[in-house]
Amino acid sequence: MLLLLEFDRIKHAEAISVAERVGIKLCAVDHEDQLLQLDASAVELVLIGREWPVDVLHRLRESGFNGPFICVSSASEDAPAYQTAKNLGCVDVVAYPLPMEYLKRWVQPAEPEESKAEESTPVTTMEAILNRHSPPKSVAAKGTTEHQQTHDDPEPPMRGRVVCIHSARGGVGKSTLTALLARALVGQGLTVGVIDLDPKGNLQSIHHLSAAMTTDDFTRLPAQMDEVALKESLVQVDDWYLLPSGRARDGLDDGALRRVVGQFGWTFDFTLIDTSPSAPSTYTALELADRVVFVMTPEWMAFKRFLEEYELVRHMKMPERVVVAVNRIRKGISEHRRALRLLDEAQVTSDVVHIPEDRRLYRDIMTASPLAGSRNVSDALDHLLGALRVTPVLEHGRRKLRFGTLREVISK
């Protein structure tokens, strides 16, 4: 269901009429008290007139309206509206008359009546969050319990999954691991888009590719782009797509990053975000992510920084949503053995994946070859996919993998 916040009742009638013609349910309100009568879990998209105060929007989010917010302007080329949308945390701006064909993309298709009758098993809040972005068979689970907002509910307005590759400091092989993970997912028949938020731009340089557009330029593109236009704007690396980082020191602002991730999520099965430890956008990326891969190396100083940063990430994400990847492990190095032992003693509740140092990867980087690595690295990537709870889905033809449900997470 779409929710329209608009004081003009004439626009109410016009919007409801247009929505009915395309088969979308739209509820329009002109007073905050009317919001108390609505089921927050049934609202999939909130359309906000510019006159509505910011504090009302904050109260909406606090009361469980977790769907994406879109700002509604009086004109399509209203530059101040885009700034207003950024300030409000909206993912896009539209104008009257409402573009229903575009707005339909943000709404889940209606499920058959038979499936509603079949779904009767209660689910937890976290299961509802995971099921909402699973194949259509599990969509009905969304309505079985009232959705409650939690600190670990990114609620990305998209069909794909978002994985944030994070680290406490630079130089741990985060960009290389991002490229390896992208290649592994593509090998499973998935479409993958990568957003590089690291100002060093390692992802672009290790593949020796030039880019016509970076994150600095992305916000100048039209807010509504189809899949073909988006892919043409990106750098194609093997069979996955890269948005290279720009030169701006602070990277994308909060609103721009939400828009970029939203567009990637509608286009790709998996969106990987390569973060920068010091950039303000990193914590927005962590908030938006379904899963976090925390990369570290087995040295004493890296271990100390990891423990500090892991506590912060743990307050943003449930332990089951975080995977610790210990990268560049070398056999026979006493410092590495000590760091791994300390990591075990620290009783980190997230899954831990060991990735060995691999000379073949260095050769691939130096020769600009596709990053593949040795058999040991391939085995580690398989372990990483398993730790991320990427599981087969046989009944869905396009996406052959998904994140497991909470029951599957616990059972493993």
Secondary structure, 3 states (H helix, E strand, C coil): CEEEECCCHHHHHHHHHHHHHCCCCEEEECCHHHHHHCCHHHCCEEEEECCCCHHHHHHHHHCCCCCCEEEEECCCCCHHHHHHHHHHCCCEEEECCCCHHHHHHHCCCCCCHHHHHHCCCCCCHHHHHHHHCCCHHHHHHHHCCCCCCCCCCCCCCCCCEEEEEEECCCCCCHHHHHHHHHHHHHHCCCCEEEEECCCCCHHHHHCCCCCCCCHHHHCCCCCCCCHHHHHHCCEEECCEEEECCCCCCCCCCHHHHHHHHHHHHHHCCEEEEECCCCCCHHHHHHHHCCEEEEEECCCHHHHHHHHHHHHHHHHHCCHHHEEEEEEEECCCCHHHHHHHHHHHHCCCCCEEEEEECCHHHHHHHHCCCCCCCCHHHHHHHHHHHHHCCEEECCCCCCCCEEECCHHHHHHC
